[in-house]
Amino acid sequence: MKKLIIGNFKMNTTPSEFKTYAMTLATKARGARNNIVVCPPFTHLSLAKEFLSGSKVAFGAQNISAEESGSFTGEISAKMIKDLGATYVIVGHSDRRGLFKESDKTINKKIKTALANGLKVILCVGESLQIRESKQTQNFVRKQIESVVIAYEPIWAIGTGKTATNKDISKMVEIIRKEIEGQFSAKAGKNITIVYGGSVGLKNYKKIITNESLDGVLMGGACLDVDTFALIARENY
């Protein structure tokens, strides 16, 4: 079964390091059946275009501005990302929500801006440990949903080496699909792409990705090792 394998570099690698990575991954990804996406820092996107175009690997940005253009020093617009050849953008990552205090309202605006510019959105949703322990997970995640590709990313699992159980993942995926069905249609709920992110690595990816309710995984630190990322991306699920 074809899966969506996403690598989020966060603020890691220099442009020269990514150049080597991209060249290696483009070679190792030949013949892969899965859909592969890497999201490096903004400074690397021109290199991604140069060395990944024509390969099995698509690329995207880790964030965009909610605004189309204007006096927003340091921001990157969806149009800029699209012009560089990117096809995806991550929106609402836990880093953006937690460290930069992005609200659901801001994230919703970013989604609309991205879609209006022809980008595919990877929307991250997920609860903190505090929300989880207060038994508010389902209601919390319901409020965060509205996009094309949804990454269920429990914040309490990120960087801890812990992951949600397949039972928990399947339950949340069902909730997300039902919410999409209620907001849009049964077809939308069935066809929405849902991936899991939260300490996905070499030791646990098979257990997670073979969960039939999931369409793929969103990897963080583990994707920085090109051999590991290529291995996971090439597997036949």
N, C-alpha and C positions, 0 to 999 in steps of 0.2 A: 504494500500500500504506500503510495507516495505521500511524503510528509513535507512540512515547511520547517526548515532548519535556519534559525536566525542567530547571528552573532552580533552582540552589542559590545563594542570595544570600550565604551565609556571614555574616560580621559587617559587612555593608554596608547602607547607606541608613538614614535616620531614619524614624520613623513617617510624618511629613508627606510625605517624599519617596516612600515606598512607596504612600501614598494616591493620589498622582498617577499613579504607575506602574500600580497596579491598575486604576484607572479607564480609563487609556489602553489597557492590554492587553485588558481586557474588551471594549472596542469593537473593537480590531483583530483579536481572535480570533473574531469572529462569522463563522460559516460554515466555520470550520476543520474539517477531517476528522480531524486527528490528536488524540491525547489529550495535553493540556497540563497540566503540574503546576508550580507555583512553591512553593519552600520558603524563605520569608523568616525573619528572626529571630523568636523567641518574641513579642517586643513588638509585632509587626505582625499577629499572627494574627487578632485581633478585627477589624482593618481588612480583612484578606483575606476574612473571613466577610461583612462588610458590603458590600464592593464587587465581590467575585467570585462570590458565591452567585447561582445562576441563569445564570451565563455558561458559556462553554466551558472555563473554566479551573478546575481543582481546585487545592487547596493542601494543604501539609503542613508538618511541623516538621523541623528539622535534626537533632534528637536527642531522646531521652527518658531518664528514669531507668529503671533496671532494676527499681526497687521500685514497688509499687502506691501506697504512701502512707507517711507516718511522719515521723520527725525527720531530714529530709535537707535542711537549709537550702540554698536556691538551686536545688534540683532541680525538674524539671517532670515530672509523671506523664503516662502515656498517657491516663488518664481525663480529665485537664484538656485535653489536646490534642483528644481526641475531642469533648468538650463544646463546644469552640469551632468545630466543624464541619470540622476537618481530616480528610482521608481517608488521607493518606500520612505516613510518617516515614522519614527517612534514618537508617540505623544502620550503624556501622562505617566512617564516612568516614575517609579517610587522615589528616585533621586530628585526629580523635578518637583514632585508633590511635597516631599519631606524637607529637602534642603532649601528649595527656592520658593516654597509655599504656594505653588500653583493650585488654584481652586478648580473645581469641576466646571465652573463658568468659563474660566480662561481656557481650560483644556477643550471644552466644547467648541469655543471659537477657533482654536487652532485646528481642530478636526475639520470644521467647515472650510477654513482657509486652504488646508491641504487638499481636500477633495475638489474644491473649486479650481485648483491648479493642476489637477490630474495626478496627484500622488496617492499611493495606497497607504492607508494608515494602519499602523500597529499600535492599538490602544492598550495600554497597561492598566489593569485594575487589580485591586487586592487590598487586604486588610492588615492592619498592624496587630501586634500581639495583644495590645490592650483591647482592640475591637474584638478580636477572636475570643478572648477570655470573658468578655462581657456578653457573649452570645449574640452579637449584632452583625456577624459576618455577612449573612444573606442580604439584609437590608442595605448594608453599606455598599456592597458590590453592585447591587441593582442600580443604585444612584449613579454609578460611574460608567454605565454601559451606553454606548451609541457610536458604532463605527463599523469597519470592514473586517479587519483582522484584530481579534481580541487576545491579549496575553493575560492570562490569569497569573498574577505574580504576588503571592502572599508575602508581604513585607517582612514578616517574622522569619521567613525561610532564607532570605537573601543574604549570602555571605556567611551563613551559619553552618553550612554543611548538612542542614536538615531540610527535608522536603515534605510536602503534604503527602498523605497516603493516597494510593490510587482510589480508594473509596471516597476520600474527601474531594479529590480532583474531579472524579466522575459526578459527584453530587453538585459541585459548583458549576461544572460545565452544563449540566442539565438545567440549573437555575438560570444561567446566562442565556441559553437557547430559548427557554420559556419566556424570558423577559423580552428578548428580541422578537419572538413570535407575537407577544402581546402588543409591542410597540409598532410592529410593522406587519409581518405576515408569517404564516406557517412556513412558507418557502424560505423566507429570510432567516428564520430561526434554524432551519435545517441546514442551510447552505453557508451560514456564517463560519468563518475560519477561526478556530480557537486553539491557541497554543499555551503551553505551561512554562513559566519561568520561575526559578527559585532554587539556586544551588544545583543546577543541572550540570553534571560532569561525566567523566569517563566511567566512574564507578556505578552510577545510577541511571544513566540515560536510557538503557534498554528497558528497564522496569517502567519508566515513565512514558517513553515514546510509544511503547506497544499497547498502551491504554487505548482501547478502541474509541473512546469518547473524544480523544484529542487529535488535532490535525498536525501537531508538531511541537517544537520546543523553542524557547528563547534563552540563549546561553549568554552568560556574562564572562567572568574570568576564564572559564575553560576554553572559550573560543580563541583566546590569544595564542594558544599553541596550535599552529596551523595543522600539524599532523593529527592532533586530537579532533579538531573541528572537521577536517576532511574525512576522517574515519567515520565519524557520526553522520556526516552529510551523505556519504556514499552508501551507507547500509540500505539493504532492501527490507523495508518494513511491511 
